[in-house]
Amino acid sequence: MKKIAIWHNPKCSKSREALGMLEQSGCDKEVFKYLEIPLTEETLKELLGKLGCHAKEMMRTKEDIYKELDLKNETNEEKLIEAMVEHPKLIERPIIVKGDKAIIARPPSLVENFLKN
């Protein structure tokens, strides 16, 4: 099995649950605590490509900073990516990466099927 990466926030129960599922599976994993070591613009673009989604689909739209920055009507991908680089709290979690594919593991039960494929 390929090495699995998880973009993880230890304070998030869903992220902890997904990490626990990875640990139980015994897979070779690498944990990235993206709030401690923020993602670069390049890494975010790479993740978006693996997720196959737009930047807004990767954002936590209920966060106060999302509202403060008035991102609801923002459609410019570059501006949305810049906002996530500057405010990593905006990034939905957990993100699980295997090879050239990724998922936002919400709900964490998505992890099991993702590992099988």
GROMACS elastic network, one bead per residue, 0.5 to 0.9 nm:
[ bonds ]
;  ai    aj funct       b0    kb
    1     4     6  0.84962   500
    1    27     6  0.72144   500
    1    28     6  0.78522   500
    1    98     6  0.89835   500
    1   115     6  0.86724   500
    2    27     6  0.81759   500
    2    28     6  0.74095   500
    2    29     6  0.88406   500
    2    98     6  0.63825   500
    2    99     6  0.65951   500
    3    27     6  0.70575   500
    3    28     6  0.50089   500
    3    29     6  0.54561   500
    3    30     6  0.73699   500
    3    97     6  0.85282   500
    3    98     6  0.65309   500
    3    99     6  0.75839   500
    4    22     6  0.83054   500
    4    27     6  0.70355   500
    4    28     6  0.61617   500
    4    30     6  0.62590   500
    4    31     6  0.86007   500
    4    96     6  0.69594   500
    4    97     6  0.56748   500
    4    99     6  0.76866   500
    4   115     6  0.86772   500
    5    28     6  0.86715   500
    5    29     6  0.55297   500
    5    31     6  0.58940   500
    5    32     6  0.73005   500
    5    95     6  0.80443   500
    5    96     6  0.57056   500
    5    98     6  0.66552   500
    6    15     6  0.87702   500
    6    18     6  0.85968   500
    6    19     6  0.73678   500
    6    22     6  0.88706   500
    6    29     6  0.74461   500
    6    30     6  0.64072   500
    6    31     6  0.50912   500
    6    32     6  0.60429   500
    6    33     6  0.84089   500
    6    93     6  0.89455   500
    6    94     6  0.65873   500
    6    95     6  0.55797   500
    6    97     6  0.63111   500
    7    15     6  0.84643   500
    7    30     6  0.87840   500
    7    31     6  0.63086   500
    7    33     6  0.60819   500
    7    34     6  0.61381   500
    7    93     6  0.68377   500
    7    94     6  0.55685   500
    7    95     6  0.50271   500
    7    96     6  0.65279   500
    7    97     6  0.83108   500
    8    11     6  0.88880   500
    8    12     6  0.82015   500
    8    15     6  0.58290   500
    8    16     6  0.76772   500
    8    18     6  0.88832   500
    8    19     6  0.77641   500
    8    31     6  0.65617   500
    8    32     6  0.57801   500
    8    33     6  0.50084   500
    8    34     6  0.64503   500
    8    35     6  0.82998   500
    8    93     6  0.64904   500
    8    94     6  0.53215   500
    8    95     6  0.71203   500
    8    96     6  0.87368   500
    9    12     6  0.55563   500
    9    13     6  0.86243   500
    9    14     6  0.89868   500
    9    15     6  0.60408   500
    9    16     6  0.75082   500
    9    32     6  0.84166   500
    9    33     6  0.58078   500
    9    34     6  0.69624   500
    9    35     6  0.68567   500
    9    93     6  0.70855   500
    9    94     6  0.71622   500
   10    13     6  0.75570   500
   10    15     6  0.66568   500
   10    16     6  0.59565   500
   10    33     6  0.75768   500
   11    15     6  0.78839   500
   11    16     6  0.76400   500
   12    15     6  0.52076   500
   12    16     6  0.62114   500
   12    17     6  0.86182   500
   12    93     6  0.80670   500
   12    94     6  0.85347   500
   13    16     6  0.50422   500
   13    17     6  0.60628   500
   13    18     6  0.86126   500
   14    17     6  0.50243   500
   14    18     6  0.61852   500
   14    19     6  0.86068   500
   14    93     6  0.77341   500
   14    94     6  0.71567   500
   14   105     6  0.80073   500
   14   106     6  0.70732   500
   14   107     6  0.71054   500
   14   108     6  0.61318   500
   15    18     6  0.51263   500
   15    19     6  0.61674   500
   15    20     6  0.85511   500
   15    93     6  0.62195   500
   15    95     6  0.84237   500
   15   105     6  0.79158   500
   15   106     6  0.85804   500
   15   108     6  0.74970   500
   16    19     6  0.50794   500
   16    20     6  0.61067   500
   16    21     6  0.86833   500
   16    94     6  0.84505   500
   17    20     6  0.50316   500
   17    21     6  0.63493   500
   17    22     6  0.88125   500
   17   108     6  0.64021   500
   17   109     6  0.88776   500
   18    21     6  0.50732   500
   18    22     6  0.63961   500
   18    23     6  0.87183   500
   18    94     6  0.71371   500
   18    96     6  0.85820   500
   18   105     6  0.69701   500
   18   106     6  0.87442   500
   18   107     6  0.85463   500
   18   108     6  0.50184   500
   18   109     6  0.76475   500
   18   110     6  0.86993   500
   18   111     6  0.66655   500
   19    22     6  0.50463   500
   19    23     6  0.62107   500
   19    24     6  0.86376   500
   19    31     6  0.84501   500
   19    94     6  0.84255   500
   19   108     6  0.88259   500
   20    24     6  0.61236   500
   20    25     6  0.85844   500
   21    24     6  0.50617   500
   21    25     6  0.61858   500
   21    26     6  0.88463   500
   21   108     6  0.81064   500
   21   109     6  0.85377   500
   21   111     6  0.72153   500
   21   112     6  0.75456   500
   22    25     6  0.51264   500
   22    26     6  0.66310   500
   22    27     6  0.63296   500
   22    28     6  0.85643   500
   22    29     6  0.74951   500
   22   111     6  0.77056   500
   22   112     6  0.84439   500
   22   115     6  0.86344   500
   23    26     6  0.53422   500
   23    27     6  0.67799   500
   23    28     6  0.86306   500
   23    29     6  0.81172   500
   24    27     6  0.80117   500
   25   112     6  0.85552   500
   25   115     6  0.86484   500
   26    29     6  0.85637   500
   27   115     6  0.88736   500
   32    35     6  0.87521   500
   32    36     6  0.86212   500
   32    37     6  0.77172   500
   33    36     6  0.56289   500
   33    37     6  0.63337   500
   33    38     6  0.80241   500
   34    39     6  0.62018   500
   34    88     6  0.70089   500
   34    89     6  0.87484   500
   34    91     6  0.89466   500
   35    38     6  0.55841   500
   35    39     6  0.84350   500
   35    87     6  0.88042   500
   35    88     6  0.60163   500
   35    89     6  0.68558   500
   38    85     6  0.67271   500
   38    86     6  0.82230   500
   38    87     6  0.85400   500
   38    88     6  0.63272   500
   39    42     6  0.80488   500
   39    43     6  0.59806   500
   39    44     6  0.63536   500
   39    84     6  0.83518   500
   39    85     6  0.60867   500
   39    88     6  0.74726   500
   40    43     6  0.51544   500
   40    44     6  0.62177   500
   40    45     6  0.86323   500
   40    85     6  0.61277   500
   41    44     6  0.51276   500
   41    45     6  0.62013   500
   41    46     6  0.86217   500
   41    78     6  0.89253   500
   41    81     6  0.65984   500
   41    82     6  0.68844   500
   41    84     6  0.84651   500
   41    85     6  0.62143   500
   42    45     6  0.51981   500
   42    46     6  0.62309   500
   42    47     6  0.87035   500
   43    47     6  0.61589   500
   43    48     6  0.85823   500
   44    47     6  0.50369   500
   44    48     6  0.61096   500
   44    49     6  0.85944   500
   44    55     6  0.87300   500
   44    81     6  0.70727   500
   44    84     6  0.83094   500
   44    85     6  0.78653   500
   45    48     6  0.50264   500
   45    49     6  0.62285   500
   45    50     6  0.87120   500
   45    55     6  0.85052   500
   45    81     6  0.77319   500
   46    49     6  0.51334   500
   46    50     6  0.63564   500
   46    51     6  0.86402   500
   47    50     6  0.50461   500
   47    51     6  0.60100   500
   47    52     6  0.83677   500
   47    95     6  0.85979   500
   47    97     6  0.81367   500
   47   101     6  0.85770   500
   47   102     6  0.71891   500
   48    52     6  0.58569   500
   48    53     6  0.57115   500
   48    54     6  0.66415   500
   48    55     6  0.67777   500
   48    58     6  0.77292   500
   48   102     6  0.85462   500
   49    53     6  0.68949   500
   49    54     6  0.85990   500
   49   100     6  0.85195   500
   49   101     6  0.83638   500
   49   102     6  0.86822   500
   50    53     6  0.81378   500
   50    97     6  0.78021   500
   50    99     6  0.86332   500
   50   100     6  0.56119   500
   50   102     6  0.51871   500
   50   103     6  0.80372   500
   51    54     6  0.86169   500
   51    58     6  0.87498   500
   51    95     6  0.88396   500
   51    97     6  0.86233   500
   51   100     6  0.88207   500
   51   101     6  0.63192   500
   51   103     6  0.57302   500
   51   104     6  0.76841   500
   52   101     6  0.83870   500
   52   102     6  0.82295   500
   52   103     6  0.89904   500
   53    56     6  0.82421   500
   53    57     6  0.62563   500
   53    58     6  0.74413   500
   54    57     6  0.54833   500
   54    58     6  0.70227   500
   54    77     6  0.73082   500
   55    58     6  0.52650   500
   55    59     6  0.67367   500
   55    77     6  0.60364   500
   55    78     6  0.85396   500
   55    80     6  0.61525   500
   55    81     6  0.63338   500
   55    84     6  0.87729   500
   56    59     6  0.51698   500
   56    60     6  0.83399   500
   56    61     6  0.81360   500
   56    71     6  0.87532   500
   56    72     6  0.88157   500
   56    74     6  0.86713   500
   56    75     6  0.80896   500
   56    77     6  0.79152   500
   56    80     6  0.68707   500
   56    81     6  0.86594   500
   57    60     6  0.83097   500
   57    61     6  0.89327   500
   57    92     6  0.84319   500
   58    90     6  0.82199   500
   58    91     6  0.59515   500
   58    92     6  0.54214   500
   58    93     6  0.84147   500
   58   104     6  0.78465   500
   59    62     6  0.88115   500
   59    63     6  0.89143   500
   59    66     6  0.83848   500
   59    80     6  0.86681   500
   59    84     6  0.77580   500
   59    89     6  0.87708   500
   59    90     6  0.52755   500
   59    92     6  0.51761   500
   59    93     6  0.89305   500
   60    63     6  0.58470   500
   60    66     6  0.74265   500
   60    89     6  0.77483   500
   60    90     6  0.50122   500
   60    91     6  0.58237   500
   60    92     6  0.51532   500
   60    93     6  0.85126   500
   61    64     6  0.82957   500
   61    65     6  0.87644   500
   61    66     6  0.58090   500
   61    67     6  0.76761   500
   61    71     6  0.83739   500
   61    72     6  0.77906   500
   61    90     6  0.73667   500
   61    92     6  0.88073   500
   62    65     6  0.84824   500
   62    66     6  0.68262   500
   62    67     6  0.75770   500
   62    90     6  0.88521   500
   63    66     6  0.53372   500
   63    67     6  0.69245   500
   63    68     6  0.88763   500
   63    89     6  0.77768   500
   63    90     6  0.66959   500
   64    67     6  0.52548   500
   64    68     6  0.60873   500
   64    69     6  0.86244   500
   65    69     6  0.59354   500
   65    70     6  0.83065   500
   65    71     6  0.89130   500
   65    87     6  0.78340   500
   65    89     6  0.82094   500
   65    90     6  0.73695   500
   66    69     6  0.54014   500
   66    70     6  0.62204   500
   66    71     6  0.57163   500
   66    72     6  0.74874   500
   66    83     6  0.87780   500
   66    90     6  0.68299   500
   67    71     6  0.64466   500
   67    72     6  0.72133   500
   68    71     6  0.79580   500
   69    72     6  0.86268   500
   69    83     6  0.83276   500
   70    73     6  0.72026   500
   70    74     6  0.75848   500
   71    75     6  0.82931   500
   71    80     6  0.75444   500
   71    83     6  0.88142   500
   72    75     6  0.84788   500
   74    77     6  0.82402   500
   74    79     6  0.77679   500
   74    80     6  0.72640   500
   75    78     6  0.88778   500
   75    79     6  0.80800   500
   75    80     6  0.76027   500
   76    79     6  0.54265   500
   76    80     6  0.63873   500
   76    81     6  0.87539   500
   77    80     6  0.50933   500
   77    81     6  0.60763   500
   77    82     6  0.85094   500
   78    81     6  0.50972   500
   78    82     6  0.60544   500
   78    83     6  0.85731   500
   79    83     6  0.61584   500
   79    84     6  0.87485   500
   80    83     6  0.50657   500
   80    84     6  0.64230   500
   80    85     6  0.87671   500
   81    84     6  0.51228   500
   81    85     6  0.62352   500
   81    86     6  0.86162   500
   82    85     6  0.50600   500
   82    86     6  0.61196   500
   82    87     6  0.83681   500
   83    86     6  0.51299   500
   83    87     6  0.57625   500
   83    88     6  0.78801   500
   83    90     6  0.77946   500
   84    89     6  0.73687   500
   84    90     6  0.56247   500
   84    91     6  0.61972   500
   85    88     6  0.56643   500
   85    90     6  0.88013   500
   85    91     6  0.88780   500
   86    89     6  0.89662   500
   87    90     6  0.59347   500
   87    91     6  0.81140   500
   88    91     6  0.55169   500
   88    92     6  0.89954   500
   89    92     6  0.78937   500
   91    94     6  0.88047   500
   92    95     6  0.74440   500
   92   104     6  0.71390   500
   92   106     6  0.88408   500
   93    96     6  0.86952   500
   93   104     6  0.62166   500
   93   105     6  0.69808   500
   93   106     6  0.75214   500
   94   103     6  0.83171   500
   94   104     6  0.57593   500
   94   105     6  0.55493   500
   94   106     6  0.73164   500
   94   108     6  0.82207   500
   95   102     6  0.68010   500
   95   103     6  0.56651   500
   95   105     6  0.59821   500
   95   106     6  0.88123   500
   96   101     6  0.85124   500
   96   102     6  0.54449   500
   96   103     6  0.54207   500
   96   104     6  0.64124   500
   96   105     6  0.66669   500
   96   111     6  0.76805   500
   96   114     6  0.86322   500
   97   100     6  0.73866   500
   97   101     6  0.58871   500
   97   103     6  0.67185   500
   97   104     6  0.89997   500
   98   101     6  0.54905   500
   98   102     6  0.61404   500
   98   103     6  0.89491   500
   98   114     6  0.84639   500
   98   115     6  0.79387   500
   99   102     6  0.79434   500
  102   105     6  0.89973   500
  102   114     6  0.84256   500
  103   106     6  0.85385   500
  103   110     6  0.81163   500
  103   111     6  0.81907   500
  103   114     6  0.77393   500
  104   107     6  0.82761   500
  104   108     6  0.85738   500
  104   110     6  0.84010   500
  104   111     6  0.89897   500
  105   109     6  0.72642   500
  105   110     6  0.55856   500
  105   111     6  0.61082   500
  106   109     6  0.74623   500
  106   110     6  0.68997   500
  106   111     6  0.87993   500
  107   110     6  0.60635   500
  107   111     6  0.83813   500
  108   111     6  0.57408   500
  108   112     6  0.82653   500
  109   112     6  0.61136   500
  109   113     6  0.78420   500
  110   113     6  0.57463   500
  110   114     6  0.62517   500
  110   115     6  0.88166   500
  111   114     6  0.50313   500
  111   115     6  0.61223   500
  111   116     6  0.87454   500
  112   115     6  0.53489   500
  112   116     6  0.65570   500
  113   116     6  0.51465   500
  113   117     6  0.65173   500
  114   117     6  0.54354   500
